[in-house]
Amino acid sequence: MCWPRARGLGADVANLDPVDWDATRADGHRMLDELFDHLQGLRDQPTWRPIPTELRERHRSDLPTAPGSLTEAHETFKTDMLAYAGGNLNPGFMGWVQGAGTPVGVLAEMLAAGLNGNLGGRDHMPIAVEQEVVGWMRALFGFPAGSTGLMVTGASMANFIGVLVARRRALGPEGRRSGVAGPRLTAYASTATHGCVSRGMDMAGLGSLNLRQIATDADHRIDLDVLKAAIASDRAAGLRPFLLIANAGTVDAGAIDDIDALADLAAAEDLHLHVDGAYGALGMLTPQIAPRLKGIERADSLAFDFHKWAHVPYDAGFILVRDGALHRDTFAASAAYLSRETRGLAGGAFWPCDYGPDLSRGFKALKVWFTFKVLGADAIAHAIEQNCALARDLQARIEAEPELELLAPAQLSIVCFRYRAPAAEVDAINRAIVADLHEAGAVAPSLTTIGGKAAIRAALFNHRTETRDLNALIDGVLAAGRAHTLQEAAA
């Protein structure tokens, strides 16, 4: 046993460090080696496995009160958690917009945990490193020197912060003190916008019904004419439009709104322009996608995830705000226990807790810093381009296969399609196909709805995915579709 036992309440409490550091060091090396073995052998493993009932039951246990074995805990991790994980590490995972991580990110996460920094404030180097990352993103997206940024859990939180900053801009300081008063504030986004934006309106006290969901055009982008009419109608009704959300990569089809045109409209209508770039914004790294993001440099705020196309380990979201003073005014508040000093640890000009809701914040920026420092932006850009090329290849195969129907083309790296079947059974058959593929373990697409039709959604985000994985997807869909069609015919 390399871990101490507590002596009981009321007595001296044992130090929580190990008694035997050498044994713990050896265990740590073994754990890391075995994890790297797992990552190296991902292609030989199922993308996903159904969780056995007895395993779920085993993890409905009581709180452990006595020390246990690190070795036994690690064995349980391997047999129960690693073996039955979500699958996004695997090259066959293509169901949701999730990054695949990297070994570099694993090591950086380990170092951040060892440092155990709290980046809410004060004067220490991890905050300076986070600001270095902010500077990289400011330059990448063409934001001005006075803009500010913050690491957050993900784009859901980043989008929520964008709503709050826009609310502060519309209501001024009184909105923080007295709450929402006066004319109803209305926001605008396409029907393809992620649900977290509506939830952000709800959490901001503005009401999800005050998010106007605008129809999309044939390319799944927000319809500018419908948008302009909705804004005019709300103004005529005495409401107060305040926020316009642009999409840089919609969740279903990967569409990019005409951000430049939306920036023009936002300026003309005095609206805060927020861009949800959860997955598409980092396409700015590539010469193929960057021109399609024209106008993103004009946004008032921008949300995106490093844990998607940059493959930084979860979680690693980011918010960038053009007006740094407005960003600070949205959150900053005085508290005696957070007094700022001119010297000592309580110094430091930038306290992140003034720019977001969290005071307790981990060192998320370290894994971003390591990813770019070690892998480089060019390698990340190449992985993005590879995903997009695979998506175009998949689209071509679908269009060439009579049994398949393309429902949404590859605008970035998402392709939506379905197996052709009799109208009465087609949705049910395609849902069954996706479940069959999950249980078979080779590939894991997801389901969505495009134009009222159940669609198989292939979201290609894994830097490990190759042409052979597309082959497995197409072959699997065709085999399962034919089997279900025969079953329906025989029923």
C-alpha positions in Angstrom: 0.0 0.0 0.0 1.6 3.3 -1.1 -1.2 5.5 0.2 -1.7 6.4 3.9 -4.7 5.6 6.0 -6.5 8.5 7.8 -6.3 8.1 11.6 -9.9 9.1 12.1 -11.7 12.3 12.8 -10.3 14.4 15.6 -6.8 13.0 15.2 -4.0 14.1 13.1 -5.0 13.6 9.4 -2.6 11.7 7.2 -0.9 13.5 4.4 -2.6 12.8 1.1 0.6 12.4 -0.7 1.8 8.8 -1.2 3.9 7.1 1.4 6.0 5.4 -1.3 6.7 7.9 -4.0 8.8 5.5 -6.0 5.9 3.0 -6.2 3.5 5.8 -7.3 6.0 7.0 -9.9 6.2 3.5 -11.3 2.4 3.2 -11.4 2.3 6.6 -13.2 4.7 5.5 -15.8 2.8 2.2 -16.4 -0.5 4.0 -16.7 0.9 6.4 -19.3 2.5 3.6 -21.2 -0.7 1.6 -21.3 -2.7 4.6 -22.3 -0.4 5.3 -25.2 -0.6 1.6 -26.2 -4.4 2.1 -26.3 -4.1 5.2 -28.5 -1.6 3.5 -30.8 -3.9 0.5 -31.3 -7.2 2.4 -31.8 -7.8 1.1 -35.3 -7.9 -2.5 -33.9 -10.7 -1.7 -31.4 -14.4 -1.2 -31.9 -15.5 2.4 -32.2 -18.2 1.8 -29.6 -19.5 -1.1 -27.5 -22.9 -1.4 -25.8 -22.5 -1.2 -22.0 -23.4 -4.5 -20.3 -26.2 -4.2 -17.7 -24.0 -5.8 -15.0 -21.3 -3.2 -15.6 -23.8 -0.3 -15.1 -25.0 -2.0 -11.9 -21.4 -2.4 -10.6 -21.0 1.4 -10.8 -24.0 2.1 -8.6 -21.9 1.8 -5.5 -21.5 3.5 -2.1 -19.0 6.2 -1.4 -15.6 4.7 -0.5 -14.5 5.6 2.9 -11.2 3.7 3.4 -8.1 3.8 1.2 -8.0 1.4 -1.7 -5.5 0.2 -4.3 -4.3 2.5 -7.1 -3.5 -0.6 -9.2 -7.0 -1.9 -8.8 -8.6 1.5 -9.6 -6.5 1.6 -12.8 -7.6 -1.9 -13.8 -11.2 -0.9 -13.3 -10.6 2.2 -15.5 -9.2 0.0 -18.3 -11.9 -2.7 -18.2 -14.9 -0.5 -17.5 -14.2 3.0 -18.8 -11.6 2.8 -21.5 -13.3 -0.2 -23.0 -16.8 1.4 -23.0 -16.0 5.1 -23.8 -17.8 7.4 -26.2 -15.6 6.4 -29.2 -14.5 9.8 -30.4 -10.9 8.7 -30.4 -11.5 6.1 -32.9 -11.1 6.7 -36.7 -14.5 5.2 -37.3 -16.2 7.8 -35.2 -18.1 10.2 -37.5 -21.4 10.8 -35.7 -20.9 14.1 -33.8 -18.7 17.1 -33.9 -16.1 16.0 -31.5 -12.3 16.2 -31.7 -10.1 13.1 -31.4 -7.4 14.4 -29.0 -3.7 13.8 -29.4 -0.9 12.3 -27.2 0.5 15.9 -26.9 -2.7 17.0 -25.4 -2.7 14.0 -22.9 0.7 15.1 -21.7 -0.3 18.7 -21.4 -3.4 17.8 -19.4 -1.2 15.8 -17.1 1.1 18.7 -16.5 -1.8 21.1 -15.9 -3.3 18.8 -13.4 0.1 18.5 -11.6 0.4 22.3 -11.5 -3.2 22.5 -10.2 -3.4 26.2 -11.0 -6.5 28.4 -10.3 -6.7 30.9 -13.1 -9.5 33.1 -11.7 -7.0 35.8 -10.9 -3.8 36.9 -9.2 -0.3 37.3 -10.6 1.1 33.9 -11.8 2.5 32.7 -15.1 -0.4 30.4 -16.2 -2.6 33.5 -16.7 0.2 35.0 -18.9 0.2 31.9 -21.0 -3.6 32.0 -21.4 -3.2 35.6 -22.5 -0.5 34.4 -25.0 -3.2 32.1 -26.5 -5.6 35.0 -26.6 -3.0 37.0 -28.5 -2.6 34.2 -31.0 -6.4 34.1 -31.6 -6.7 37.8 -31.8 -4.2 37.8 -34.6 -5.7 34.8 -36.4 -9.1 36.3 -36.6 -8.0 39.9 -37.2 -9.4 41.3 -33.9 -8.0 44.7 -32.7 -5.5 45.1 -29.9 -8.1 46.1 -27.3 -10.1 42.8 -27.7 -10.1 40.3 -24.9 -10.5 36.5 -24.8 -11.1 33.7 -22.3 -10.8 30.0 -22.1 -14.2 28.4 -21.1 -15.6 24.9 -21.1 -17.0 25.0 -24.6 -18.9 26.9 -27.2 -22.1 26.6 -25.2 -20.6 28.7 -22.5 -18.9 31.0 -25.0 -22.1 31.6 -26.8 -23.8 32.4 -23.5 -21.1 34.9 -22.7 -21.7 36.4 -26.1 -25.4 36.9 -25.3 -24.5 38.5 -21.9 -22.0 40.9 -23.5 -24.7 41.9 -26.1 -27.2 42.4 -23.3 -24.8 44.6 -21.4 -24.2 46.6 -24.5 -28.0 47.1 -25.0 -28.9 47.8 -21.4 -25.8 49.5 -20.0 -24.8 49.2 -16.4 -28.4 49.5 -15.1 -29.2 46.1 -16.7 -26.8 44.4 -14.2 -28.3 46.2 -11.2 -32.0 46.2 -12.0 -32.4 43.4 -14.5 -34.1 43.5 -17.9 -36.6 46.4 -18.2 -38.1 48.4 -21.0 -38.9 47.1 -24.5 -38.3 43.4 -25.1 -34.9 42.6 -26.5 -35.0 40.4 -29.6 -32.2 38.3 -31.1 -31.9 36.7 -34.6 -30.3 33.4 -35.7 -31.1 30.9 -38.4 -33.1 27.7 -37.7 -29.8 25.8 -38.2 -28.3 27.5 -35.1 -27.2 25.3 -32.2 -29.7 25.0 -29.4 -27.3 26.4 -26.9 -28.0 29.9 -28.2 -31.7 29.6 -27.4 -30.7 28.2 -24.0 -28.4 31.2 -23.6 -31.3 33.6 -24.1 -33.2 31.7 -21.5 -30.3 31.7 -19.0 -29.8 35.4 -19.6 -33.3 36.1 -18.5 -34.3 37.3 -22.0 -36.5 34.3 -22.9 -36.0 31.8 -25.6 -39.1 33.0 -27.4 -37.3 36.3 -28.1 -34.8 34.5 -30.3 -36.2 34.8 -33.8 -35.3 31.7 -35.7 -35.0 32.7 -39.3 -35.5 30.4 -42.2 -32.5 29.2 -44.2 -31.8 29.3 -48.0 -31.0 26.4 -50.2 -27.5 26.4 -48.9 -28.6 26.1 -45.3 -27.5 29.7 -44.6 -29.6 32.4 -42.9 -32.0 34.0 -45.4 -31.1 37.7 -45.4 -34.4 38.9 -46.8 -36.4 37.0 -44.2 -34.0 38.3 -41.6 -34.4 42.0 -42.6 -38.2 41.6 -42.6 -38.2 40.1 -39.1 -36.1 42.9 -37.7 -38.3 45.6 -39.3 -41.4 43.8 -38.0 -40.1 43.7 -34.5 -39.1 47.4 -34.5 -42.5 48.3 -35.8 -44.1 46.4 -32.9 -42.1 48.4 -30.4 -39.5 45.7 -29.6 -35.8 46.2 -29.5 -33.5 44.1 -31.7 -30.1 43.8 -30.1 -28.3 40.7 -31.2 -27.6 38.9 -34.5 -25.9 35.5 -34.5 -24.0 34.2 -37.5 -23.0 30.6 -38.0 -19.5 29.6 -39.0 -20.3 25.9 -39.5 -23.9 24.8 -38.6 -24.3 21.7 -36.5 -26.3 19.7 -39.1 -24.8 20.6 -42.5 -21.7 22.7 -41.7 -23.0 25.8 -43.5 -21.3 29.1 -43.1 -23.6 32.2 -43.1 -22.6 35.2 -45.2 -20.8 36.8 -42.3 -19.7 39.9 -44.2 -23.3 40.7 -45.2 -24.5 40.1 -41.7 -21.8 42.5 -40.4 -23.1 45.1 -42.8 -26.7 44.5 -41.5 -25.6 44.5 -37.9 -23.8 47.9 -38.4 -26.8 49.4 -40.1 -29.3 48.2 -37.4 -27.0 48.8 -34.4 -27.0 45.1 -33.5 -24.2 43.1 -31.7 -22.9 40.6 -34.1 -21.9 37.3 -32.5 -20.4 34.5 -34.5 -21.0 30.9 -33.3 -17.9 29.3 -34.9 -18.0 26.2 -32.6 -16.4 24.0 -35.2 -16.0 26.0 -38.4 -14.1 29.1 -37.1 -10.7 27.3 -36.9 -11.1 26.8 -40.6 -9.4 30.2 -40.6 -6.1 28.3 -40.3 -6.6 26.9 -43.8 -6.3 28.8 -47.1 -9.3 26.8 -48.4 -11.8 27.8 -45.7 -10.5 31.2 -44.6 -12.0 33.2 -47.6 -15.4 31.8 -46.8 -15.2 33.3 -43.3 -14.8 36.8 -44.6 -16.4 39.2 -42.2 -15.5 37.2 -39.1 -12.9 39.9 -38.3 -15.8 42.3 -38.0 -17.7 40.3 -35.3 -18.3 41.9 -31.9 -17.8 38.5 -30.3 -16.8 35.0 -31.5 -17.2 31.6 -29.9 -15.4 28.4 -30.9 -13.9 25.2 -29.5 -10.3 24.1 -29.5 -11.5 20.6 -28.6 -13.1 20.2 -32.0 -10.9 20.8 -35.1 -7.7 21.6 -33.0 -8.1 18.2 -31.2 -7.2 19.7 -27.8 -8.5 17.4 -25.1 -11.9 18.2 -23.7 -12.9 20.7 -22.5 -11.4 23.7 -24.3 -13.8 26.4 -25.5 -13.0 30.0 -26.2 -14.7 33.4 -26.4 -13.2 36.5 -28.1 -14.7 39.9 -27.6 -13.9 43.0 -29.8 -14.6 45.6 -27.1 -12.5 44.5 -24.1 -13.9 47.2 -21.8 -17.5 46.1 -22.6 -16.4 42.5 -21.9 -15.0 43.5 -18.5 -18.1 45.6 -17.7 -20.3 42.6 -18.3 -18.8 40.6 -15.4 -16.4 42.6 -13.2 -17.6 43.1 -9.6 -15.7 44.1 -6.4 -15.2 41.8 -3.4 -13.1 42.3 -0.4 -11.5 38.8 -0.6 -10.6 39.5 -4.2 -8.8 42.9 -3.6 -6.3 43.9 -6.3 -2.8 45.0 -5.1 0.1 46.6 -6.9 2.6 44.0 -5.6 2.7 40.5 -4.4 0.6 37.5 -5.5 -2.6 39.6 -5.3 -1.3 41.8 -8.1 -1.7 41.3 -11.8 -3.5 43.6 -14.2 -5.7 40.9 -15.8 -8.0 38.8 -13.6 -9.9 36.4 -15.8 -12.8 36.3 -13.3 -13.6 39.9 -14.5 -14.4 38.5 -18.0 -16.6 35.5 -17.3 -18.8 33.8 -14.7 -16.1 31.5 -13.2 -13.7 32.4 -10.3 -12.4 28.8 -10.1 -10.8 28.1 -13.4 -8.3 25.4 -14.4 -5.3 25.8 -16.7 -7.1 24.9 -19.9 -4.8 27.1 -21.9 -1.8 24.9 -21.3 -3.1 22.1 -23.5 -3.9 24.6 -26.3 -0.4 26.1 -25.9 1.2 22.7 -26.1 -0.9 21.7 -29.1 0.1 24.7 -31.2 3.7 24.8 -29.9 4.4 21.1 -30.5 2.2 20.3 -33.6 2.0 23.7 -35.2 -0.9 25.5 -36.9 0.1 24.1 -40.3 -0.3 20.5 -39.2 -3.7 21.3 -37.6 -4.7 23.0 -40.8 -3.7 20.0 -42.9 -5.9 17.7 -40.7 -8.8 20.1 -41.3 -8.3 20.0 -45.0 -8.0 16.2 -44.9 -11.4 16.0 -43.2 -13.0 18.3 -45.8 -11.4 16.3 -48.7 -12.8 13.1 -47.2 -16.3 14.7 -46.9 -16.2 15.6 -50.6 -15.1 12.1 -51.5 -18.0 10.7 -49.4 -20.4 13.0 -51.2 -19.2 11.8 -54.6 -19.7 8.2 -53.6 -23.2 8.8 -52.3 -24.1 10.6 -55.5 -22.8 7.7 -57.5 -24.7 5.1 -55.6 -28.3 4.6 -56.7 -29.4 3.1 -53.3 -28.3 6.3 -51.5 -29.7 9.8 -51.5 -27.7 13.0 -50.6 -29.6 15.3 -48.3 -27.0 17.9 -47.5 -23.7 18.4 -49.4 -20.2 18.7 -47.9 -19.9 22.4 -47.2 -17.1 21.7 -44.7 -16.7 18.1 -43.3 -20.3 17.0 -42.6 -22.3 15.0 -45.1 -26.0 14.1 -44.6 -27.6 11.3 -46.6 -29.9 8.3 -46.4 -30.6 4.9 -47.7 -33.5 4.9 -50.2 -36.4 2.8 -49.1 -40.2 2.8 -49.5 -41.7 6.1 -48.2 -43.6 4.5 -45.4 -40.5 2.9 -43.9 -37.6 5.1 -45.0 -37.2 7.1 -41.8 -37.4 4.0 -39.5 -35.0 2.0 -41.7 -32.4 4.8 -41.6 -32.7 5.1 -37.9 -32.2 1.3 -37.6 -29.2 1.4 -39.9 -27.4 3.9 -37.7 -28.1 1.8 -34.6 -26.9 -1.3 -36.4 -23.6 0.4 -37.4 -23.0 1.5 -33.8 -23.5 -2.0 -32.4 -21.3 -3.5 -35.1 -18.5 -1.2 -33.9 -16.7 -0.4 -37.2 -18.1 3.1 -37.7 -20.4 5.4 -35.7 -22.4 8.0 -37.7 -25.3 9.9 -36.1 -28.9 10.8 -37.0 -30.4 14.2 -37.8 -33.3 15.7 -39.7 -32.8 17.5 -43.0 -35.9 19.0 -44.7 -38.2 16.8 -42.5 -36.3 13.6 -43.5 -34.3 11.3 -41.2 -30.7 11.6 -42.3 -27.6 9.7 -41.6 -25.0 12.3 -40.6 -21.4 11.7 -41.2 -19.4 14.3 -39.3 -15.7 13.8 -40.3 -13.6 15.4 -37.6 -11.1 12.7 -36.6 -7.6 13.3 -37.8 -7.2 9.5 -37.8 -10.0 8.8 -40.3 -9.0 7.5 -43.7 -10.6 6.4 -47.0 -11.0 2.8 -45.6 -13.3 4.2 -42.9 -15.5 5.8 -45.6 -15.6 2.4 -47.3 -16.7 0.8 -44.0 -19.5 3.4 -43.7 -20.8 3.0 -47.3 -20.6 -0.8 -47.1 -22.3 -0.9 -43.7 -25.1 1.4 -44.7 -25.8 -0.6 -47.9 -25.7 -4.0 -46.1 -27.9 -2.9 -43.3 -30.3 -1.0 -45.6 -30.8 -4.0 -47.8 -31.3 -6.3 -44.8 -34.0 -4.0 -43.3 -35.7 -3.5 -46.6 -36.0 -7.3 -47.0 -37.4 -7.6 -43.5 -40.0 -4.9 -44.1 -41.0 -6.6 -47.4 -41.4 -10.0 -45.7 -43.4 -8.6 -42.7 
